[in-house]
Amino acid sequence: MVAVALIPVVEAGAKQVTEEQVVEALGDSTAFLQYVAGTGGEPSVVLVLARGVRRSFQLPTMDSLRAPVERFASLVSAGSPAQALAQRLSDVIVGPAVASLPARVRRLVVVPAGPLYRLPFDALQLGGGGWMVERFAVSQVPSASLALSLASRSTASENGTVIALGDPPFQPGDR
């Protein structure tokens, strides 16, 4: 574990957000992972916040992760599960963070950095062989302040309407 001050979590140009505010807004079943990019030989860091969890873990530089993340994103978008690469990237990028979380955590809010914006976190394979999407609902946001803002919004629709979009498989002749 690398020593990184977690208070306050601040993005350039955004209002200051403290770790206490983030943890309170997320609730018991959600964890917050914020990646801080290290380039030019500097290590990267993932900050992990959840009820009872305030940790940081050192990662390789974002420069060293760029090529494997791009390759993985391309393979996944082409329909390949790329299991070996999914496992390797998971071990490096989310492994220690996920291992530090209590079992009650079922949702992750991720603030990626650098090439991690292209990483399909849902498609990573966790150490026990399961897929990330099987254990967690994963959301990505560009900043802690936006995560806090979205968490404080009401999820109930005022008039009860829903819009749902899909791409169902149609057979020739289906109407």
C-alpha positions as CSV (number, residue, x, y, z in Angstrom):
1,M,0.0,0.0,0.0
2,V,1.3,3.4,-0.9
3,A,0.7,6.4,1.5
4,V,-1.7,8.8,-0.1
5,A,-3.7,11.4,1.7
6,L,-7.4,10.7,0.9
7,I,-8.7,14.0,2.4
8,P,-9.9,15.9,0.5
9,V,-10.7,14.3,-2.8
10,V,-10.6,17.2,-5.2
11,E,-10.7,17.6,-9.0
12,A,-9.4,20.6,-10.8
13,G,-12.1,23.2,-11.3
14,A,-14.6,21.3,-9.2
15,K,-15.9,22.0,-5.8
16,Q,-14.0,20.3,-2.9
17,V,-15.4,16.9,-2.0
18,T,-14.3,15.1,1.1
19,E,-14.1,11.3,1.6
20,E,-16.7,11.5,4.3
21,Q,-19.2,13.2,1.9
22,V,-18.5,10.5,-0.7
23,V,-18.9,7.6,1.7
24,E,-22.1,9.0,3.2
25,A,-23.7,9.6,-0.2
26,L,-22.8,6.1,-1.5
27,G,-24.3,4.1,1.4
28,D,-23.4,0.6,2.7
29,S,-23.4,-1.4,-0.5
30,T,-21.4,0.9,-2.7
31,A,-17.6,1.5,-3.0
32,F,-15.8,4.4,-4.7
33,L,-12.6,3.8,-6.7
34,Q,-10.7,6.8,-7.9
35,Y,-7.7,6.3,-10.1
36,V,-4.9,8.9,-10.1
37,A,-2.7,8.7,-13.1
38,G,1.1,8.4,-12.8
39,T,3.0,9.1,-16.0
40,G,6.6,9.5,-17.0
41,G,7.7,6.7,-14.7
42,E,5.6,7.7,-11.7
43,P,3.3,5.0,-10.3
44,S,-0.5,5.4,-10.4
45,V,-2.7,5.0,-7.4
46,V,-6.3,3.8,-6.8
47,L,-8.1,5.3,-3.9
48,V,-10.8,3.1,-2.4
49,L,-13.6,4.4,-0.2
50,A,-16.5,2.5,1.3
51,R,-18.1,2.4,4.8
52,G,-15.2,1.2,7.0
53,V,-12.7,1.2,4.1
54,R,-10.2,4.0,3.3
55,R,-7.3,2.6,1.4
56,S,-4.9,3.3,-1.4
57,F,-3.0,0.9,-3.6
58,Q,-0.1,1.6,-5.9
59,L,-0.5,0.6,-9.6
60,P,1.9,0.6,-12.6
61,T,2.2,3.8,-14.5
62,M,-0.7,4.7,-16.9
63,D,1.9,4.7,-19.7
64,S,2.5,1.0,-19.1
65,L,-1.2,0.2,-19.0
66,R,-2.2,2.1,-22.2
67,A,-1.4,-0.7,-24.7
68,P,-2.9,-3.7,-22.8
69,V,-6.0,-1.6,-22.0
70,E,-6.4,-0.6,-25.7
71,R,-5.9,-4.2,-26.8
72,F,-8.5,-5.5,-24.3
73,A,-11.0,-2.8,-25.2
74,S,-10.6,-3.8,-28.9
75,L,-11.0,-7.5,-28.2
76,V,-14.1,-7.0,-26.1
77,S,-15.7,-4.7,-28.7
78,A,-15.0,-7.4,-31.3
79,G,-16.9,-10.0,-29.1
80,S,-13.9,-11.8,-27.6
81,P,-13.9,-12.4,-23.9
82,A,-10.1,-12.3,-23.9
83,Q,-10.1,-14.2,-20.6
84,A,-6.3,-14.3,-20.0
85,L,-5.9,-10.5,-20.6
86,A,-9.1,-9.8,-18.6
87,Q,-7.5,-11.7,-15.6
88,R,-4.1,-9.9,-15.9
89,L,-5.6,-6.5,-16.2
90,S,-8.0,-7.2,-13.3
91,D,-5.1,-8.4,-11.1
92,V,-3.2,-5.2,-11.7
93,I,-6.0,-2.6,-11.9
94,V,-8.8,-3.7,-9.6
95,G,-7.5,-6.8,-7.7
96,P,-6.2,-5.2,-4.5
97,A,-9.1,-2.7,-4.4
98,V,-11.7,-5.3,-4.7
99,A,-10.0,-7.6,-2.2
100,S,-10.2,-4.8,0.4
101,L,-14.0,-4.5,0.1
102,P,-16.5,-6.1,2.5
103,A,-18.9,-8.7,1.0
104,R,-21.8,-6.3,1.4
105,V,-20.4,-4.1,-1.4
106,R,-22.3,-4.9,-4.6
107,R,-21.8,-1.7,-6.5
108,L,-18.7,0.2,-7.7
109,V,-18.5,3.8,-8.7
110,V,-15.3,4.3,-10.7
111,V,-13.4,7.5,-11.6
112,P,-11.0,6.3,-14.2
113,A,-7.8,8.1,-15.3
114,G,-5.9,8.2,-18.6
115,P,-6.3,5.0,-20.6
116,L,-8.7,3.5,-18.0
117,Y,-11.5,5.6,-19.5
118,R,-11.5,3.0,-22.3
119,L,-11.4,0.0,-20.0
120,P,-14.6,-2.0,-19.9
121,F,-14.4,-2.7,-16.1
122,D,-17.5,-5.0,-16.3
123,A,-15.6,-7.4,-18.6
124,L,-12.6,-7.9,-16.2
125,Q,-12.3,-11.3,-14.7
126,L,-11.8,-11.4,-10.9
127,G,-9.3,-13.6,-9.1
128,G,-11.8,-16.3,-8.2
129,G,-12.7,-16.8,-11.9
130,G,-15.9,-14.8,-11.9
131,W,-16.5,-11.8,-14.1
132,M,-16.6,-8.3,-12.5
133,V,-20.2,-7.8,-13.8
134,E,-21.3,-11.0,-11.9
135,R,-20.2,-9.5,-8.6
136,F,-20.7,-5.7,-9.0
137,A,-22.8,-3.2,-10.8
138,V,-20.2,-0.8,-12.2
139,S,-20.7,2.9,-12.9
140,Q,-18.2,5.3,-14.3
141,V,-18.1,9.0,-13.5
142,P,-15.5,11.6,-14.5
143,S,-15.1,13.0,-10.9
144,A,-15.9,12.6,-7.3
145,S,-18.0,15.8,-7.2
146,L,-20.2,14.4,-10.0
147,A,-20.5,11.1,-8.2
148,L,-21.6,13.0,-5.1
149,S,-24.1,15.0,-7.1
150,L,-25.6,12.0,-8.9
151,A,-25.8,10.0,-5.6
152,S,-27.8,12.8,-4.0
153,R,-30.4,13.0,-6.8
154,S,-33.7,11.3,-6.4
155,T,-34.0,8.2,-8.6
156,A,-37.8,8.3,-8.6
157,S,-39.5,9.8,-11.7
158,E,-42.0,12.5,-10.9
159,N,-44.6,11.1,-13.3
160,G,-43.7,7.4,-13.3
161,T,-42.7,7.2,-16.9
162,V,-39.8,5.1,-18.2
163,I,-38.0,5.0,-21.5
164,A,-36.3,1.7,-22.4
165,L,-34.1,1.1,-25.4
166,G,-32.9,-2.2,-26.7
167,D,-31.6,-4.1,-29.7
168,P,-33.6,-7.3,-29.8
169,P,-32.6,-10.0,-32.3
170,F,-35.2,-10.1,-35.1
171,Q,-35.6,-13.0,-37.5
172,P,-36.3,-12.5,-41.2
173,G,-40.0,-11.9,-41.6
174,D,-40.5,-10.7,-38.0
175,R,-42.6,-7.5,-37.8
